[in-house]
Protein backbone atom coordinates (compact mmCIF):
# COMPACT_ATOMS: atom_id res chain seq x y z
CA UNK A 1 0.00 0.00 0.00
CA UNK A 2 1.44 3.40 -0.87
CA UNK A 3 1.80 6.17 1.70
CA UNK A 4 -1.05 8.31 0.32
CA UNK A 5 -3.56 5.42 0.45
CA UNK A 6 -2.33 4.52 3.93
CA UNK A 7 -2.91 8.09 5.13
CA UNK A 8 -6.34 8.38 3.52
CA UNK A 9 -7.48 5.04 4.93
CA UNK A 10 -6.10 5.80 8.37
CA UNK A 11 -7.39 9.36 8.64
CA UNK A 12 -10.61 7.73 9.75
CA UNK A 13 -8.98 7.89 13.18
CA UNK A 14 -9.94 11.55 13.11
CA UNK A 15 -13.52 10.74 12.21
CA UNK A 16 -14.51 8.65 15.22
CA UNK A 17 -17.00 9.85 17.79
CA UNK A 18 -15.19 11.74 20.53
CA UNK A 19 -16.65 11.97 24.05
CA UNK A 20 -17.53 15.50 25.15
CA UNK A 21 -15.00 15.35 28.00
CA UNK A 22 -12.21 14.84 25.44
CA UNK A 23 -13.07 17.90 23.38
CA UNK A 24 -10.92 20.86 24.17
CA UNK A 25 -8.56 23.18 22.40
CA UNK A 26 -5.89 20.53 22.04
CA UNK A 27 -4.44 20.28 18.57
CA UNK A 28 -2.12 18.11 16.62
CA UNK A 29 0.39 18.83 13.94
CA UNK A 30 1.99 16.02 12.05
CA UNK A 31 4.60 16.79 9.45
CA UNK A 32 8.25 16.50 8.58
CA UNK A 33 10.40 19.50 7.68
CA UNK A 34 13.30 19.76 5.23
CA UNK A 35 16.64 21.49 5.93
CA UNK A 36 15.07 24.89 5.19
CA UNK A 37 12.38 24.23 7.84
CA UNK A 38 9.67 23.93 5.15
CA UNK A 39 7.04 21.20 5.34
CA UNK A 40 7.83 18.22 3.12
CA UNK A 41 4.14 17.33 2.75
CA UNK A 42 0.70 18.66 3.61
CA UNK A 43 0.26 19.80 7.18
CA UNK A 44 -2.44 18.11 9.19
CA UNK A 45 -3.55 20.21 12.15
CA UNK A 46 -6.79 20.61 14.03
CA UNK A 47 -8.09 21.88 17.32
CA UNK A 48 -11.10 20.65 19.20
CA UNK A 49 -14.21 22.76 18.92
CA UNK A 50 -17.45 23.04 20.88
CA UNK A 51 -20.59 23.32 18.78
CA UNK A 52 -22.31 25.60 21.32
CA UNK A 53 -19.59 28.25 20.89
CA UNK A 54 -20.76 28.71 17.29
CA UNK A 55 -24.43 27.60 17.07
CA UNK A 56 -27.56 28.10 19.19
CA UNK A 57 -28.78 24.53 18.66
CA UNK A 58 -28.05 21.30 16.80
CA UNK A 59 -31.24 21.36 14.72
CA UNK A 60 -30.57 19.23 11.59
CA UNK A 61 -26.91 18.93 12.67
CA UNK A 62 -24.10 21.46 12.32
CA UNK A 63 -20.90 21.82 10.30
CA UNK A 64 -18.08 24.09 11.41
CA UNK A 65 -15.35 24.68 8.79
CA UNK A 66 -12.23 26.15 10.37
CA UNK A 67 -10.12 27.81 7.66
CA UNK A 68 -7.12 28.45 9.92
CA UNK A 69 -6.71 24.78 10.87
CA UNK A 70 -7.98 23.42 7.55
CA UNK A 71 -10.49 21.19 9.27
CA UNK A 72 -14.22 20.55 9.21
CA UNK A 73 -16.20 19.53 12.30
CA UNK A 74 -19.61 17.86 12.18
CA UNK A 75 -22.06 17.20 15.02
CA UNK A 76 -25.33 15.40 14.42
CA UNK A 77 -28.65 16.61 15.82
CA UNK A 78 -28.55 14.30 18.85
CA UNK A 79 -24.87 15.06 19.57
CA UNK A 80 -24.03 11.37 19.38
CA UNK A 81 -21.67 11.83 16.42
CA UNK A 82 -18.74 14.25 16.28
CA UNK A 83 -16.48 14.01 13.23
CA UNK A 84 -13.35 15.95 12.29
CA UNK A 85 -12.06 15.93 8.72
CA UNK A 86 -8.96 17.50 7.14
CA UNK A 87 -9.84 19.92 4.34
CA UNK A 88 -8.54 22.11 1.56
CA UNK A 89 -9.40 25.78 1.92
CA UNK A 90 -9.54 28.86 -0.34
CA UNK A 91 -6.29 30.16 -1.85
CA UNK A 92 -6.65 33.69 -0.50
CA UNK A 93 -8.62 35.71 2.04
CA UNK A 94 -10.38 37.43 -0.87
CA UNK A 95 -11.79 34.08 -2.01
CA UNK A 96 -12.79 33.07 1.52
CA UNK A 97 -16.34 33.69 2.61
CA UNK A 98 -16.90 33.44 6.35
CA UNK A 99 -20.15 33.39 8.25
CA UNK A 100 -23.26 31.26 8.66
CA UNK A 101 -25.11 29.43 5.90
CA UNK A 102 -26.83 26.06 5.43
CA UNK A 103 -26.93 23.02 3.15
CA UNK A 104 -29.55 23.53 0.45
CA UNK A 105 -28.75 20.70 -1.98
CA UNK A 106 -26.86 17.39 -2.02
CA UNK A 107 -25.51 15.99 -5.30
CA UNK A 108 -23.80 12.66 -6.01
CA UNK A 109 -21.43 12.85 -9.01
CA UNK A 110 -21.78 16.61 -9.54
CA UNK A 111 -20.95 18.37 -12.78
CA UNK A 112 -18.88 21.57 -12.54
CA UNK A 113 -19.06 24.98 -14.19
CA UNK A 114 -16.39 27.55 -13.30
CA UNK A 115 -17.65 30.94 -12.17
CA UNK A 116 -17.02 34.09 -14.21
CA UNK A 117 -14.31 35.08 -11.71
CA UNK A 118 -12.57 31.71 -12.15
CA UNK A 119 -12.69 32.11 -15.95
CA UNK A 120 -11.13 35.60 -15.61
CA UNK A 121 -8.27 34.16 -13.55
CA UNK A 122 -7.84 31.20 -15.91
CA UNK A 123 -9.39 31.60 -19.38
CA UNK A 124 -8.35 28.01 -20.26
CA UNK A 125 -10.91 26.50 -17.90
CA UNK A 126 -13.66 24.53 -19.66
CA UNK A 127 -17.22 25.84 -19.76
CA UNK A 128 -18.44 22.62 -18.14
CA UNK A 129 -16.84 19.49 -16.73
CA UNK A 130 -18.99 16.36 -16.39
CA UNK A 131 -18.77 14.07 -13.35
CA UNK A 132 -15.63 11.96 -13.22
CA UNK A 133 -12.16 11.70 -11.74
CA UNK A 134 -10.96 14.99 -13.31
CA UNK A 135 -13.95 16.95 -11.97
CA UNK A 136 -12.78 19.35 -9.21
CA UNK A 137 -15.96 18.69 -7.17
CA UNK A 138 -15.03 15.05 -6.64
CA UNK A 139 -17.61 12.37 -5.92
CA UNK A 140 -20.16 14.34 -3.85
CA UNK A 141 -21.08 17.99 -3.31
CA UNK A 142 -23.01 19.79 -0.58
CA UNK A 143 -24.35 23.08 -1.94
CA UNK A 144 -24.50 26.02 0.46
CA UNK A 145 -27.08 28.81 0.42
CA UNK A 146 -24.29 31.11 -0.76
CA UNK A 147 -24.13 30.97 -4.59
CA UNK A 148 -21.08 29.09 -5.97
CA UNK A 149 -19.89 27.88 -2.55
CA UNK A 150 -19.78 24.19 -1.74
CA UNK A 151 -18.34 21.55 0.50
CA UNK A 152 -17.20 18.84 -1.90
CA UNK A 153 -14.81 16.00 -2.53
CA UNK A 154 -11.65 16.00 -4.57
CA UNK A 155 -9.81 13.37 -6.54
CA UNK A 156 -6.62 15.43 -6.22
CA UNK A 157 -5.57 14.38 -2.73
CA UNK A 158 -2.60 16.78 -2.80
CA UNK A 159 -5.06 19.61 -2.19
CA UNK A 160 -6.14 18.44 1.27
CA UNK A 161 -4.33 20.36 4.00
CA UNK A 162 -3.54 23.23 1.66
CA UNK A 163 -4.89 26.54 0.43
CA UNK A 164 -5.98 25.35 -2.99
CA UNK A 165 -9.59 26.24 -3.79
CA UNK A 166 -11.43 29.17 -5.31
CA UNK A 167 -13.66 29.45 -2.24
CA UNK A 168 -15.00 25.98 -1.52
CA UNK A 169 -14.10 23.56 1.25
CA UNK A 170 -12.67 20.30 -0.12
CA UNK A 171 -12.51 16.87 1.50
CA UNK A 172 -11.11 13.49 0.49
CA UNK A 173 -13.77 11.66 -1.56
CA UNK A 174 -14.13 9.00 1.16
CA UNK A 175 -14.74 11.69 3.76
CA UNK A 176 -17.24 13.71 1.72
CA UNK A 177 -19.21 10.53 1.07
CA UNK A 178 -19.37 9.84 4.81
CA UNK A 179 -20.34 13.45 5.59
CA UNK A 180 -22.84 13.47 2.70
CA UNK A 181 -24.63 10.50 4.28
CA UNK A 182 -24.73 12.22 7.69
CA UNK A 183 -25.99 15.69 6.74
CA UNK A 184 -29.51 16.77 5.90
CA UNK A 185 -30.91 19.56 3.78
CA UNK A 186 -30.96 22.48 6.22
CA UNK A 187 -27.85 21.40 8.16
CA UNK A 188 -26.38 24.57 9.63
CA UNK A 189 -22.91 25.57 8.39
CA UNK A 190 -20.48 28.12 9.79
CA UNK A 191 -17.14 28.97 8.22
CA UNK A 192 -14.64 30.63 10.51
C-alpha angles and dihedrals in degrees: 000000000000122000095252093053090045091053094046093048093045097045085083083087085077092051100060123111110271121206114243091242089061095054113099139122093289114132139187133215120190119182145112123236130214125226090279090056092249121137113261092207141007115312117238112201134150140161127210116258135197115223093214091062088065108024136044094219144355095245107157089353129281137249122202115191111195109200095188094057095032092232138125123213124200129190121182123226094263093045090236093118126054117173131181121197131183112239147187115240137198118295095235141014088250090062093045118096114195129190141064126320137140142232110269102168139018120205130185113207096006124200117226134223118182116233122245089256091054091050090051090053092044116018090183093071114114121250090236136004118200122221114287144098094300093052110110091218092065123204101326137020133199109203117215126212087250109088114252095007121116146161104227147153129260134209089202099081091183088076096065111099092021142091097254113128137088091235107310130107112241129202135182108274091246090053097046089051090054092046091044089058092049101047129077133207102274096033106154116244130193124183116200 
